[in-house]
Amino acid sequence: MNSAKPFWEKPLASLDTGEWEALCDGCGRCCLHKLEDEDTGQLHPTNVACKLLDRRMGQCTDYANRKKLVSDCVKLDRSNLDGLEWLPSTCAYRLRWEGKPLPEWHYLVSGSRETVHQAGQSTRGWTVSEVDAGDLEWHLVDRPL
């Protein structure tokens, strides 16, 4: 019997590039615009998605070129997780950085890419593209980051 931990339970620093990329649950919530309160610094979520986000699948439509096409797209890596408070509280990168397990709906646990959507954790069904949105102030939502 093999008692080795699955890669997603291992320390982030030990993951190879493929394992790191596989941690993404495909929720797409990190690609939603947030508004920052100038007085408090508090972030407020909107239902407005980056123009590159496939809102049904929760994935970038041009992942390889996203930094060129979207100037403020942040590349997640092991070195900048502690400064990314805008990541969803359910984000696998954030959870593993905090030493917490992945949720049951994460595809690595459930075995299905659909469970993130079934659990209501993705951008599917309630978001709009920034191409169509207009002013972000009209798109604030009462959802956790």
C-alpha positions in Angstrom: 0.0 0.0 0.0 1.4 3.4 -1.0 1.0 5.9 1.8 2.5 8.8 -0.1 0.5 12.0 0.1 -1.2 13.3 -3.0 0.8 16.2 -4.5 -1.9 18.8 -3.4 -1.2 17.9 0.3 2.5 18.5 0.0 4.2 21.8 0.8 3.9 24.3 -2.1 7.6 24.7 -2.4 7.9 21.0 -3.3 5.5 21.1 -6.3 6.8 21.0 -9.8 5.3 23.3 -12.5 2.6 20.9 -13.6 1.5 20.2 -10.0 1.4 23.9 -9.3 -0.7 24.7 -12.3 -3.0 21.7 -11.5 -3.9 23.3 -8.1 -6.1 25.8 -9.8 -9.7 24.7 -9.3 -11.1 26.6 -12.3 -13.4 28.8 -10.3 -12.4 32.0 -12.2 -13.0 34.2 -9.1 -9.5 35.6 -9.1 -10.2 37.1 -12.5 -13.1 39.2 -11.2 -12.6 42.9 -10.8 -12.5 44.3 -7.2 -12.9 47.8 -6.0 -10.8 49.2 -3.2 -12.2 51.6 -0.7 -9.7 54.5 -0.7 -10.3 55.3 3.0 -10.0 51.8 4.4 -8.2 49.8 1.8 -11.0 47.2 2.0 -11.6 45.2 -1.3 -15.2 44.8 -2.6 -16.0 42.1 -5.1 -17.9 42.8 -8.3 -19.5 40.4 -10.8 -17.3 41.8 -13.6 -14.9 39.3 -15.2 -11.7 40.0 -17.1 -12.3 40.0 -20.8 -10.1 36.9 -21.2 -12.1 34.8 -18.7 -14.3 32.0 -20.1 -17.0 32.6 -17.5 -18.6 29.2 -18.1 -15.4 27.1 -17.7 -13.6 29.4 -15.2 -10.4 29.5 -17.3 -8.4 32.1 -19.2 -9.0 32.0 -22.9 -5.4 33.0 -23.6 -3.4 31.9 -20.6 0.0 31.9 -22.3 -0.4 35.6 -23.3 -2.5 37.0 -20.5 0.2 39.2 -19.1 0.7 40.9 -22.5 -3.0 41.3 -23.1 -4.1 42.4 -19.5 -1.5 44.6 -17.9 -2.6 44.1 -14.3 -3.0 40.3 -14.5 -1.0 38.9 -11.6 1.0 35.8 -12.1 0.6 33.6 -9.1 3.7 31.9 -7.8 5.1 30.7 -4.6 6.9 34.0 -3.9 3.9 36.3 -4.0 1.1 34.4 -2.2 1.4 36.2 1.1 0.5 39.5 -0.6 -2.5 38.4 -2.5 -5.4 39.1 -0.1 -7.7 39.4 -3.1 -7.5 35.7 -3.8 -10.8 34.0 -2.9 -10.8 32.4 0.6 -11.5 29.1 -1.2 -8.6 29.4 -3.6 -6.5 26.2 -3.6 -3.3 28.3 -3.7 -4.4 30.4 -0.7 -5.7 27.3 1.2 -2.5 25.4 0.8 -0.3 28.4 1.6 -2.3 28.7 4.8 -1.8 25.0 5.5 -5.5 24.1 5.0 -6.9 21.2 3.0 -8.7 21.6 -0.4 -12.5 21.7 -0.2 -14.5 18.6 -1.1 -15.7 20.3 -4.3 -12.2 20.8 -5.7 -11.7 18.6 -8.7 -8.5 17.0 -7.3 -10.6 15.8 -4.4 -14.0 15.1 -6.2 -12.6 13.8 -9.4 -14.8 16.1 -11.5 -14.3 19.6 -13.0 -18.0 20.3 -12.6 -18.1 20.2 -8.8 -16.7 23.7 -8.4 -19.7 24.9 -10.5 -22.2 22.7 -8.7 -21.0 24.0 -5.4 -21.6 27.6 -6.5 -18.0 28.5 -6.2 -17.3 29.6 -9.8 -18.1 32.5 -12.0 -20.6 30.5 -14.0 -24.1 32.0 -14.2 -23.7 35.3 -12.3 -20.9 37.3 -13.9 -20.6 39.6 -16.9 -17.6 40.4 -19.1 -15.8 43.7 -18.6 -16.5 44.3 -22.3 -20.2 44.7 -21.5 -20.2 45.9 -17.9 -19.7 49.7 -17.9 -18.9 51.3 -14.5 -17.7 48.8 -11.9 -19.6 50.7 -9.2 -22.9 49.3 -10.5 -21.6 45.7 -10.3 -20.7 45.3 -6.6 -21.9 42.0 -5.2 -22.6 40.7 -1.7 -20.3 37.7 -2.0 -17.0 36.9 -0.2 -13.8 37.4 -2.1 
